[in-house]
Amino acid sequence: MNEMDIYTFGKILSEIKIEDIEQSEHFIERDRVRLRMGLENIYVFINGNTPVGILKQSAGKFKVMYEYSKEYDLSIIFSLRQKNPVKLVLVTCLKEFSRNRMR
């Protein structure tokens, strides 16, 4: 897969449809233990909130951070499965202290 920059990934993420998102087994387990949101609520959350940060982790894999509460950010790791048509995989999710992001 070709390299993708953060700007392009952000644009894809802002236009993604729920049917273009898959969940990895790891994500399903982490969501069950950590968040209990489910795919539909995650989708509503990412479409209703603007990321506070996007980090490129490797080719086609991005960590997207959203403000979750006053104290926590919700970080979701996405992997780009294919570009055309776009398919994203939810890899994992976790809550992290907001202060870890703010310097």
C-alpha positions as CSV (number, residue, x, y, z in Angstrom):
1,M,0.0,0.0,0.0
2,N,1.2,3.5,-0.8
3,E,2.2,5.9,1.9
4,M,-0.5,8.2,3.1
5,D,-0.1,11.5,4.9
6,I,-2.0,12.7,7.9
7,Y,-3.9,15.4,5.9
8,T,-5.2,12.8,3.5
9,F,-6.1,10.4,6.3
10,G,-8.0,13.2,8.1
11,K,-10.0,13.9,5.0
12,I,-10.9,10.2,4.6
13,L,-11.8,9.9,8.2
14,S,-14.1,13.0,8.0
15,E,-16.0,11.4,5.0
16,I,-16.1,7.7,6.1
17,K,-19.4,5.8,6.2
18,I,-20.1,3.1,8.9
19,E,-20.2,0.4,6.3
20,D,-16.6,1.2,5.4
21,I,-15.3,0.5,8.9
22,E,-14.4,-3.0,10.2
23,Q,-13.5,-4.0,13.7
24,S,-10.5,-6.2,14.5
25,E,-11.0,-8.9,17.1
26,H,-8.5,-6.9,19.3
27,F,-10.6,-3.8,19.0
28,I,-13.8,-5.7,19.9
29,E,-12.2,-7.1,23.0
30,R,-10.6,-3.7,24.1
31,D,-13.9,-1.9,23.5
32,R,-15.7,-4.5,25.6
33,V,-13.2,-4.1,28.4
34,R,-12.4,-0.4,28.2
35,L,-15.2,1.6,26.7
36,R,-18.3,-0.5,26.0
37,M,-19.3,1.8,23.1
38,G,-19.7,-0.6,20.2
39,L,-19.2,0.2,16.5
40,E,-22.3,2.4,16.1
41,N,-21.5,4.7,19.1
42,I,-17.8,4.8,18.0
43,Y,-18.9,5.9,14.5
44,V,-21.2,8.6,16.0
45,F,-18.4,9.8,18.3
46,I,-15.8,10.1,15.5
47,N,-18.2,11.9,13.2
48,G,-19.5,14.2,15.9
49,N,-16.0,15.2,17.2
50,T,-13.0,16.8,15.8
51,P,-9.7,15.0,16.4
52,V,-7.3,16.9,18.8
53,G,-4.4,15.0,17.3
54,I,-3.5,12.5,14.6
55,L,-0.2,10.6,14.7
56,K,1.1,8.5,11.9
57,Q,2.3,5.2,13.4
58,S,3.4,3.4,10.3
59,A,2.3,3.1,6.6
60,G,-1.4,3.1,6.7
61,K,-1.8,3.1,10.5
62,F,-2.8,6.2,12.4
63,K,-3.5,7.0,16.1
64,V,-6.4,9.5,16.3
65,M,-7.0,11.3,19.6
66,Y,-10.3,12.9,20.5
67,E,-11.2,14.9,23.6
68,Y,-13.3,12.5,25.7
69,S,-13.8,14.3,29.0
70,K,-12.1,17.0,30.9
71,E,-9.4,14.6,32.1
72,Y,-9.2,12.0,29.3
73,D,-8.7,11.7,25.5
74,L,-10.1,8.8,23.6
75,S,-7.4,7.4,21.3
76,I,-8.4,5.1,18.4
77,I,-5.9,3.3,16.2
78,F,-7.0,3.0,12.6
79,S,-5.5,0.9,9.9
80,L,-6.2,1.6,6.2
81,R,-7.2,-1.7,4.6
82,Q,-7.7,-0.3,1.1
83,K,-7.9,3.1,-0.6
84,N,-10.5,2.6,-3.3
85,P,-13.1,2.1,-2.1
86,V,-11.9,3.2,1.3
87,K,-11.9,0.5,4.1
88,L,-10.7,1.3,7.6
89,V,-10.1,-1.2,10.4
90,L,-10.4,-0.2,14.0
91,V,-7.3,-1.7,15.6
92,T,-7.7,-0.7,19.3
93,C,-9.0,2.0,21.5
94,L,-8.0,3.4,24.9
95,K,-8.5,6.4,27.2
96,E,-5.4,8.4,28.0
97,F,-4.9,11.3,30.3
98,S,-5.3,14.6,28.3
99,R,-2.2,16.0,30.0
100,N,-0.1,13.4,28.1
101,R,-1.1,15.2,24.9
102,M,-0.7,18.7,26.2
103,R,2.8,20.0,26.7
